[in-house]
């Protein structure tokens, strides 16, 4: 009953959150992007890119969920707030870099090849306790808040600058926002696990003490935390609207009501998450592991990856934008199926890694080396889009469920460490869509070239 109520609360929270975004943050963010693109001031554009990236990620529900799980499982050694701020700063900085790339016209594939080689090198030296978490942190930064704002900024800039192509130059900001947190979180892990966890007991005691507070007071404190989480993006939007552009909002009451829905929806989502989705993922993992063999575990992993990705709102939005930018040469439905198959394969491979007990280092490094190799030979029109599609595959429902599945599997299998083996499924869900989309583009391009030769 508790899980069922939690699922209903999650559904209500996501509905309120989406409606609030549609009424407030989305229209205001797109309007700001277009106005700044027309103005053409480089310092303002870079500042706006950083502010949007930072504030959107700080308010990201999936990152909040993963950070809280990491703090609990690491017994306070990894601080949830520090992790979120580090990821948000990384995304802000890299969105600003992506804006600069779009303005100057540098090709994205060199950024991605160099970046992922750096990711692989850092992974080699990172402690095993942080690797899965670092890749999951990169995978959850681009979600229901970040993707529309960041994608609108990139496409708006590319459409406003002469000589830029919205498909090759407009996409890519989301991909950069996924990549850089992987590096910074692993560096943070190297720092954290090189010393002693002196404050772990204090942090656990503080959390335990908070659980004994009266229910009404606890709810009020949780709601205040949600206001704190959403406040940065509200301040960012209002600052650039009123102070920089010196223009008023078109419909202040409607936008203010939307901001209120965002806060209430985010609060309901986090409450339902704790009541429903995390227990369901853990429970299903335990029940599936109790069955003879692992066939149904693999089947569940594949189906949950495919089904949730096909219903992903951000993927629908990116698919439509790609169709428009490519003037019909890219089919949005085909892209969705390719991405869903990639996510399904990725989660299945990740589950196999947990069951087999293999090190995540080798899987991740091999995966991104494959991505780098495909980037070098893939058609240029697909590179930016493929990387962005890898970043939008983890939805508000998928992330908690998949994270809970990984943690539940690691808890149920003897000899597995929850922190080392439980995280990492989201990372696999981000890698393989890039592989499937690029591979599809390479195959279709090769077949098209052969047909032309034969003709």
C-alpha positions as CSV (number, residue, x, y, z in Angstrom):
1,X,0.0,0.0,0.0
2,X,2.9,2.3,0.8
3,X,4.5,1.7,-2.5
4,X,1.2,2.2,-4.4
5,X,0.6,5.5,-2.6
6,X,4.2,6.5,-3.4
7,X,3.7,5.8,-7.1
8,X,0.5,7.9,-7.1
9,X,2.4,10.7,-5.4
10,X,5.2,10.5,-7.9
11,X,2.7,10.7,-10.8
12,X,1.0,13.7,-9.3
13,X,4.4,15.3,-8.6
14,X,5.7,14.8,-12.1
15,X,2.4,16.1,-13.6
16,X,2.5,19.3,-11.4
17,X,6.3,19.7,-12.2
18,X,5.7,19.4,-16.0
19,X,2.8,21.8,-15.9
20,X,4.8,24.3,-13.9
21,X,7.6,24.1,-16.4
22,X,5.3,24.6,-19.3
23,X,3.8,27.7,-17.7
24,X,6.9,29.3,-16.4
25,X,10.5,28.1,-17.0
26,X,10.2,26.8,-20.5
27,X,8.6,29.9,-22.2
28,X,10.7,32.3,-20.3
29,X,14.0,30.3,-20.9
30,X,13.3,30.1,-24.7
31,X,12.4,33.8,-24.9
32,X,15.6,34.7,-23.1
33,X,17.7,32.5,-25.4
34,X,16.3,34.1,-28.5
35,X,16.7,37.6,-27.2
36,X,20.3,37.0,-26.2
37,X,21.1,35.4,-29.5
38,X,19.7,38.4,-31.3
39,X,21.7,40.8,-29.1
40,X,25.0,39.0,-29.9
41,X,27.0,40.0,-26.8
42,X,29.6,37.3,-26.1
43,X,30.1,38.0,-22.3
44,X,26.3,38.0,-21.7
45,X,25.8,34.8,-23.7
46,X,28.6,33.0,-21.8
47,X,27.3,34.2,-18.5
48,X,23.7,33.2,-19.4
49,X,24.9,29.7,-20.5
50,X,26.7,29.2,-17.2
51,X,23.8,30.5,-15.1
52,X,21.3,28.3,-16.9
53,X,23.4,25.2,-16.7
54,X,24.2,25.6,-13.0
55,X,20.7,26.6,-11.8
56,X,18.9,23.9,-13.9
57,X,21.1,21.1,-12.6
58,X,20.9,22.2,-8.9
59,X,17.1,21.7,-9.2
60,X,17.3,18.4,-11.1
61,X,15.2,15.8,-9.2
62,X,17.1,12.7,-10.5
63,X,20.4,14.2,-9.3
64,X,18.9,14.9,-5.9
65,X,17.8,11.2,-5.7
66,X,21.2,9.8,-6.8
67,X,23.1,12.2,-4.5
68,X,21.0,11.2,-1.5
69,X,21.5,7.5,-2.2
70,X,25.2,8.0,-2.5
71,X,25.4,9.8,0.8
72,X,23.5,7.1,2.6
73,X,25.4,4.2,1.1
74,X,28.8,5.8,1.6
75,X,27.8,6.5,5.3
76,X,28.3,10.2,4.8
77,X,31.7,10.1,3.2
78,X,30.2,11.5,0.0
79,X,28.2,14.6,0.8
80,X,25.0,14.9,-1.2
81,X,25.0,18.7,-1.3
82,X,28.7,18.9,-2.2
83,X,28.2,16.4,-5.0
84,X,25.2,18.3,-6.4
85,X,27.0,21.7,-6.3
86,X,30.1,20.2,-8.0
87,X,28.0,18.6,-10.8
88,X,26.0,21.9,-11.2
89,X,29.2,24.0,-11.5
90,X,30.7,21.6,-14.0
91,X,27.5,21.7,-16.2
92,X,27.4,25.5,-16.0
93,X,31.0,25.8,-17.1
94,X,30.6,23.3,-19.9
95,X,27.4,24.9,-21.2
96,X,29.2,28.2,-21.3
97,X,32.0,26.4,-23.3
98,X,29.4,24.9,-25.6
99,X,27.9,28.3,-26.3
100,X,31.3,29.6,-27.2
101,X,31.8,26.6,-29.6
102,X,28.5,27.3,-31.3
103,X,29.4,31.0,-31.8
104,X,32.9,30.3,-33.1
105,X,31.9,27.3,-35.2
106,X,34.4,24.7,-33.9
107,X,33.3,21.1,-34.8
108,X,31.9,19.1,-31.8
109,X,33.6,15.8,-32.6
110,X,37.0,17.1,-31.5
111,X,35.6,18.2,-28.2
112,X,34.0,14.8,-27.6
113,X,37.0,12.7,-28.7
114,X,39.4,14.6,-26.5
115,X,36.9,14.8,-23.6
116,X,36.1,11.1,-23.5
117,X,39.8,10.2,-23.8
118,X,40.3,12.3,-20.7
119,X,37.3,10.6,-19.0
120,X,38.9,7.2,-19.7
121,X,42.3,8.3,-18.3
122,X,40.7,9.7,-15.1
123,X,38.7,6.5,-14.8
124,X,41.9,4.4,-14.7
125,X,43.1,6.3,-11.6
126,X,39.8,6.8,-9.8
127,X,38.9,4.6,-6.8
128,X,36.3,1.9,-7.6
129,X,33.8,3.4,-5.0
130,X,33.3,6.6,-7.1
131,X,33.4,5.3,-10.8
132,X,29.8,4.1,-11.1
133,X,28.5,7.1,-9.2
134,X,30.5,9.6,-11.3
135,X,29.1,8.1,-14.6
136,X,25.6,8.1,-13.1
137,X,26.0,11.7,-12.0
138,X,26.9,12.7,-15.6
139,X,23.9,10.7,-16.9
140,X,21.3,12.3,-14.7
141,X,22.3,16.0,-15.2
142,X,20.4,16.2,-18.5
143,X,16.8,15.7,-17.8
144,X,13.4,17.3,-17.7
145,X,14.7,20.7,-16.5
146,X,18.0,20.9,-18.2
147,X,17.4,19.5,-21.7
148,X,14.7,21.9,-23.0
149,X,16.5,25.0,-21.7
150,X,20.0,24.0,-22.9
151,X,18.8,22.6,-26.3
152,X,16.7,25.7,-26.9
153,X,19.8,27.9,-26.2
154,X,22.0,25.9,-28.6
155,X,19.5,25.7,-31.5
156,X,18.5,29.3,-31.0
157,X,22.1,30.4,-31.3
158,X,22.8,28.3,-34.3
159,X,19.7,29.5,-36.1
160,X,20.6,33.2,-35.4
161,X,24.2,33.1,-36.6
162,X,24.9,33.2,-40.3
163,X,26.8,30.1,-41.5
164,X,25.8,27.8,-38.7
165,X,23.7,24.7,-39.2
166,X,21.1,24.0,-36.4
167,X,21.7,20.2,-36.7
168,X,25.5,20.2,-36.6
169,X,26.1,23.3,-34.5
170,X,22.8,23.7,-32.5
171,X,23.0,20.2,-30.8
172,X,25.9,19.2,-28.5
173,X,25.4,21.3,-25.4
174,X,23.5,18.4,-23.7
175,X,26.4,16.0,-24.6
176,X,29.0,18.3,-23.1
177,X,26.8,18.6,-20.0
178,X,26.9,14.8,-19.6
179,X,30.7,14.4,-20.1
180,X,32.3,16.9,-17.8
181,X,30.6,15.9,-14.5
182,X,32.0,12.4,-15.1
183,X,35.6,13.9,-14.8
184,X,34.9,16.3,-11.9
185,X,33.1,13.7,-9.7
186,X,35.9,11.2,-10.2
187,X,38.4,13.8,-9.2
188,X,36.2,14.5,-6.2
189,X,36.2,10.8,-5.4
190,X,40.0,10.6,-5.6
191,X,40.2,13.5,-3.1
192,X,37.6,12.0,-0.8
193,X,38.9,8.4,-0.7
194,X,42.5,9.5,-0.2
195,X,41.8,10.7,3.3
196,X,39.8,9.5,6.4
197,X,36.1,9.9,6.7
198,X,36.2,11.8,10.0
199,X,32.8,13.3,9.8
200,X,30.8,10.3,8.6
201,X,29.5,9.4,12.1
202,X,28.4,13.0,12.7
203,X,26.5,13.1,9.4
204,X,24.8,9.8,10.1
205,X,23.7,10.9,13.5
206,X,22.3,14.2,12.1
207,X,20.3,12.3,9.6
208,X,19.0,9.8,12.2
209,X,18.1,12.7,14.5
210,X,16.2,14.4,11.7
211,X,14.0,11.3,11.3
212,X,12.6,11.8,14.9
213,X,11.3,15.3,14.2
214,X,7.5,15.7,14.2
215,X,5.9,14.9,10.8
216,X,4.5,18.3,10.1
217,X,7.8,20.0,10.9
218,X,9.7,17.5,8.8
219,X,7.3,18.1,5.8
220,X,7.8,21.9,6.2
221,X,11.6,21.5,6.2
222,X,11.4,19.2,3.1
223,X,9.3,21.8,1.3
224,X,11.7,24.5,2.3
225,X,14.5,22.4,0.8
226,X,12.5,22.2,-2.5
227,X,12.2,26.0,-2.6
228,X,15.9,26.2,-2.0
229,X,16.5,23.8,-4.9
230,X,14.3,25.6,-7.5
231,X,15.2,29.1,-6.3
232,X,18.5,29.4,-8.3
233,X,16.8,28.9,-11.7
234,X,14.1,31.4,-10.8
235,X,16.6,34.0,-9.7
236,X,18.7,33.4,-12.8
237,X,15.7,33.9,-15.1
238,X,14.4,37.0,-13.3
239,X,17.9,38.5,-13.1
240,X,18.6,38.2,-16.8
241,X,15.0,39.3,-17.7
242,X,14.8,42.4,-15.5
243,X,18.4,43.4,-14.9
244,X,20.2,42.5,-18.1
245,X,17.5,42.8,-20.7
246,X,15.5,45.4,-18.7
247,X,12.2,44.0,-19.9
248,X,9.2,42.8,-17.9
249,X,7.6,39.3,-18.0
250,X,4.7,39.0,-20.5
251,X,2.3,37.3,-18.0
252,X,3.8,37.6,-14.4
253,X,0.8,35.9,-12.6
254,X,0.8,32.9,-14.9
255,X,4.6,32.5,-14.6
256,X,4.5,32.9,-10.8
257,X,1.8,30.2,-10.6
258,X,4.0,28.0,-12.8
259,X,6.9,28.5,-10.4
260,X,4.6,27.4,-7.5
261,X,3.6,24.3,-9.4
262,X,7.3,23.4,-10.0
263,X,8.1,23.6,-6.3
264,X,5.0,21.6,-5.2
265,X,5.6,19.0,-8.0
266,X,9.3,18.6,-7.1
267,X,8.4,18.1,-3.4
268,X,5.7,15.5,-4.2
269,X,8.1,13.7,-6.6
270,X,10.8,13.4,-3.9
271,X,8.3,12.2,-1.3
272,X,6.8,9.6,-3.6
273,X,10.3,8.5,-4.6
274,X,11.1,7.5,-1.1
275,X,7.7,5.8,-0.6
276,X,7.3,4.0,-3.9
277,X,10.0,3.8,-6.6
278,X,13.1,3.0,-4.6
279,X,11.3,0.2,-2.5
280,X,9.8,-1.2,-5.7
281,X,13.2,-1.4,-7.5
282,X,14.8,-3.0,-4.5
283,X,11.9,-5.4,-4.0
284,X,11.8,-6.5,-7.6
285,X,15.6,-7.1,-7.6
286,X,15.3,-9.3,-4.5
287,X,12.4,-11.3,-5.9
288,X,14.0,-11.8,-9.3
289,X,17.3,-12.8,-7.7
290,X,15.4,-15.4,-5.6
291,X,14.3,-17.2,-8.8
292,X,16.5,-19.9,-10.4
293,X,18.9,-18.5,-12.9
294,X,19.2,-14.9,-14.1
295,X,17.1,-15.0,-17.3
296,X,14.2,-12.9,-15.9
297,X,16.7,-10.4,-14.4
298,X,18.1,-9.8,-17.8
299,X,14.7,-9.7,-19.4
300,X,13.4,-7.2,-16.8
301,X,16.5,-5.0,-17.3
302,X,16.0,-5.0,-21.1
303,X,12.2,-4.3,-21.0
304,X,12.4,-1.6,-18.4
305,X,15.1,0.2,-20.4
306,X,13.2,0.0,-23.7
307,X,9.7,0.9,-22.3
308,X,10.7,3.9,-20.2
309,X,12.8,5.4,-23.0
310,X,10.1,5.2,-25.5
311,X,7.9,7.2,-23.2
312,X,10.6,9.8,-22.4
313,X,9.3,13.4,-23.0
314,X,12.7,14.9,-23.5
315,X,13.5,12.3,-26.2
316,X,10.3,13.2,-28.0
317,X,11.2,16.9,-27.8
318,X,14.8,16.3,-29.1
319,X,13.4,14.0,-31.9
320,X,11.0,16.7,-33.1
321,X,13.7,19.3,-33.0
322,X,16.1,17.1,-34.9
323,X,13.5,16.5,-37.6
324,X,12.9,20.2,-38.0
325,X,16.6,21.0,-38.0
326,X,17.4,18.3,-40.6
327,X,14.4,19.3,-42.9
328,X,12.9,15.8,-42.8
329,X,16.1,13.8,-43.5
330,X,16.0,12.4,-40.0
331,X,13.0,10.4,-38.8
332,X,12.1,11.1,-35.2
333,X,10.3,7.7,-34.7
334,X,13.4,5.7,-35.9
335,X,15.6,7.8,-33.6
336,X,13.4,7.0,-30.7
337,X,13.5,3.2,-31.4
338,X,17.3,3.3,-31.8
339,X,17.7,5.1,-28.6
340,X,15.3,2.8,-26.7
341,X,17.2,-0.3,-28.0
342,X,20.5,1.3,-27.0
343,X,19.2,2.0,-23.4
344,X,17.8,-1.5,-23.1
345,X,21.1,-3.1,-24.2
346,X,23.1,-0.8,-21.9
347,X,21.1,-1.6,-18.8
348,X,21.2,-5.3,-19.6
349,X,25.0,-5.1,-20.0
350,X,25.2,-3.2,-16.7
351,X,23.1,-5.8,-14.9
352,X,25.4,-8.5,-16.3
353,X,28.4,-6.7,-14.9
354,X,26.8,-6.7,-11.4
355,X,25.9,-10.3,-11.6
356,X,29.3,-11.3,-12.9
357,X,31.1,-9.1,-10.4
358,X,33.4,-7.6,-13.0
359,X,35.1,-4.2,-12.5
360,X,33.1,-1.3,-14.0
361,X,36.4,0.3,-15.1
362,X,36.9,-2.0,-18.0
363,X,33.3,-1.9,-19.2
364,X,33.1,1.9,-19.1
365,X,36.5,2.4,-20.7
366,X,35.8,-0.1,-23.5
367,X,32.4,1.5,-24.1
368,X,33.7,5.1,-24.4
369,X,36.7,4.0,-26.6
370,X,34.1,2.4,-28.9
371,X,32.2,5.7,-28.9
372,X,35.4,7.6,-29.7
373,X,36.1,5.3,-32.6
374,X,32.6,5.6,-34.0
375,X,32.8,9.4,-33.6
376,X,35.9,9.5,-35.8
377,X,34.1,7.7,-38.7
378,X,30.5,8.7,-38.3
379,X,28.8,11.2,-40.6
380,X,29.3,14.7,-39.1
381,X,25.6,15.5,-39.2
382,X,24.8,12.8,-36.7
383,X,27.6,13.3,-34.1
384,X,26.2,16.1,-32.0
385,X,22.6,14.7,-32.1
386,X,23.9,11.2,-31.1
387,X,25.7,12.5,-28.1
388,X,22.7,14.6,-27.1
389,X,20.4,11.6,-27.4
390,X,22.7,9.7,-25.0
391,X,22.1,12.4,-22.5
392,X,18.3,12.6,-22.6
393,X,17.6,8.9,-22.1
394,X,17.3,8.9,-18.3
395,X,13.9,10.1,-17.2
396,X,12.5,11.0,-13.8
397,X,11.0,7.5,-13.5
398,X,13.9,5.6,-15.1
399,X,16.7,7.0,-13.0
400,X,15.3,6.1,-9.5
401,X,14.0,2.7,-10.7
402,X,17.2,1.7,-12.5
403,X,19.3,3.0,-9.6
404,X,17.3,1.0,-7.1
405,X,17.6,-2.1,-9.3
406,X,21.4,-1.8,-9.3
407,X,21.5,-1.2,-5.6
408,X,19.1,-4.1,-5.0
409,X,21.1,-6.5,-7.1
410,X,24.3,-5.5,-5.4
411,X,22.7,-6.0,-2.0
412,X,21.3,-9.4,-2.9
413,X,24.4,-11.0,-4.4
414,X,27.0,-12.2,-2.0
415,X,30.4,-10.6,-2.3
416,X,29.1,-7.4,-4.0
417,X,29.8,-3.9,-2.6
418,X,26.7,-1.7,-2.9
419,X,28.7,1.5,-3.5
420,X,31.1,-0.1,-6.0
421,X,28.7,-2.4,-7.8
422,X,25.3,-0.8,-7.2
423,X,25.9,2.4,-9.2
424,X,26.7,2.5,-12.9
425,X,23.5,1.3,-14.7
426,X,22.6,4.9,-15.7
427,X,26.1,5.2,-17.3
428,X,25.5,2.2,-19.5
429,X,22.1,3.7,-20.4
430,X,23.9,6.8,-21.7
431,X,26.7,5.1,-23.6
432,X,24.8,2.6,-25.8
433,X,22.3,5.0,-27.4
434,X,25.3,6.9,-28.8
435,X,26.6,3.6,-30.2
436,X,23.3,2.6,-31.8
437,X,22.5,6.0,-33.4
438,X,26.0,6.4,-34.8
439,X,26.1,2.8,-36.0
440,X,22.8,3.3,-37.8
441,X,24.1,6.5,-39.4
442,X,27.3,4.8,-40.5
443,X,25.4,1.8,-42.0
444,X,22.8,4.0,-43.8
445,X,25.5,6.3,-45.2
446,X,27.6,3.3,-46.4
447,X,24.5,1.7,-48.1
448,X,23.6,5.0,-49.7
449,X,27.1,5.5,-51.1
450,X,27.0,2.0,-52.5
451,X,23.7,2.6,-54.2
452,X,25.0,5.8,-55.8
453,X,28.1,3.9,-57.1
454,X,25.9,1.1,-58.5
455,X,23.6,3.7,-60.1
